[in-house]
Amino acid sequence: METFGARYHPPGTPPGTLTRHGEGGATRICLLEYNQEHFSETLIPTPEQCRAAVQNDWVDWLDVTNVHDPAAICALGETFGMHPLAMEDILNSGQRPKVDFHEKHAFLILNLPYLSGKDIRLEQISLFVGDGHLLSFCSGDGKAFEPVRERLRQGFGRLRTRGVDYLLYALVDVIIDSAFPLLENIGEQIEDLEDQVLENPDKTILTSLHQLKRDLLLLRRALWPQREVISRLIQHDAELVSEIMRPYFSDCYDHSVQVIDLIETYREMLSGMLDIYLSSLSNRMNDIMRVLTVIATIFIPLTFVAGVYGMNFTDYPEHPWSMPELHWYYGYPLIWGVMIAIALVLLAIFRWKKWL
């Protein structure tokens, strides 16, 4: 998993300083205005159109993607009355998820996880919600919100018949639920690794285990605070979330809790798999040491016998302490028979003791 880049100001920089970060594409702005009967979509709206959107009675969604241009963010901030610190947080992606309530609007920061090839990436989503209008700022291309845009274009569901709080719910729901396909992919990897750990543990499995644990740790750090953000939205006494919409946001809260539970479950599974991996290596080493010990134990008496009869005390055959077997016709095959018998007896004992 790739963490956020270093998008911060040097210590001592005045608060509210807007600086370009990253080398992404040009900032894209799209204005979507709708009510129950009408819908309009304007790509790259003029400042006059943005100011008019603030004054009308429609629900206005200003969708900003590839957030890199400080001038564009500053212009939008002045039009919609955004706080300078909020604009700074929009540009400096990598912020911790949070929600700030002001007199007439709220400012949210959430993290949207997604897969880029085999890598896990995080896209910061900043939401500025006011009376009848919503501004979304995506550090990436914002493709995750395309289903919501298409629902508005086609007029499907309740989206066109509800207020800005329902639009906020739709976007938050997309952000929270985007973690489920990613976690499903991680779960499949964990199942594959579990089979490999039990069947054939090796060093490549250990590398994969540590990589997955690192990904889950960073996901936990990025997604855990989002539960608190949604909880504060539900509990805040303001007109931002109506009583009708509170059950919808409670459903988002339940999904965020489920995401955290899955992350914690997968982390525990990986910790258990790491223990199984180490136990498997230890058992394999014990099996190897047992075989080597058996071989060494069998050859110790054989080596003793061979050593005794290798001393060659035969200069005086008539001496009482000489080795008679060395001059016996069947001495050599006898010694072989004795050594083979010793080895077979030791193997039988090992089998009886269940050491083999």
C-alpha positions, 0 to 999 in steps of 0.5 A: 500500500502506498501512503500519502506523499509529503504534502505539508508546509515547512514549519513556520509557514503562515496558516492558510497558505495554499501551495500546489502539491503533486503533478496530477492533471489539470483541476476539473470542475463540474457544476451539477444543479437539480431539483425534482423536475430539472437537471443541468450539468455544466463543465468548467463553470464560470465564477458568475455561474458559481455565484448564481448557484449559491443564490438559487433554490436548487440543489447544487453540487460542485464536483472538483477533481484532481485538486492541485491548483491553488488558484482554483481552490482560492476562487471557489473558497471566496465564492462559497465562504470557505475558511482558509484553513479548510482550503489548506486542508483540501490541497494538503492531502493526507489529512486525518478524517474529520468534520468541522461545523461552522455557523452555516456549513460543515467541512468533512474530510474522508479517505476513499480506498481503492485498488490500483493494479495490485497496490492499495491507494487512498484518495482524500475526499473533502466535502463542503456542505452548506445551505442547498449546495455541496462542494466535493474535492477529490485528490484523484480523478473522482471516478468513484462518484460516477454512479452518483452522477449517473443517477442524477442524470437519469433521475433514478431513485430518490436523489433528485427528490431530496435535499443536499443532505441526501446527496451528502449521504450518497457520497459518504455511502460511496466512500464507506462502501468502497472499502468492501471490494478491497477487503474482499480482495485481501480476504482472498489473498489471506485464504490463499496464504493460509493454504500455503502456510499449512502445505509448504511454508517458505520465505516468500509467504513470510514476505506476503504476510508482512506486506498484508499486515502493513496494508491493513495497519495503514487502512486501519489508520486511514479508515478508523476515524471515519466512524467518528466523523459519521457519528458526529454528523448524526449527533450534531444538532443542526439542520445539516442532517434532517431527522428523515436522513438520520437513519441513512447516516446510521446505516453508513455508521454501521457499514464503517463499523463493519469495515473496521471489524473486517480489518481487525479480523484480518489482522488477527488472522494474519497474526495467527498465520504468522504463528502457524508459519513459525510453528511449521518451520519449527516442526520441520526443523524438529523432523530434520533433527529427529532424523539426524539424531536417529542416524547419529544414534545408530552409527555411534555403536557401529563406530565404536565397534569399528574403532575397537577392531581398528586398533590392530593389536595383532603383533603377538597372536599368542598373547592372551590380550590379542584380538582372536577375531582378527585371525579367525576365518569368519571374523570379518562377516561376524563383525558385519553381522553384529553391526547390522544387528545393532542397527536393526535393534536400535531401529526397532526400539525407536519404532516402539518408542514412536520416535520414528 
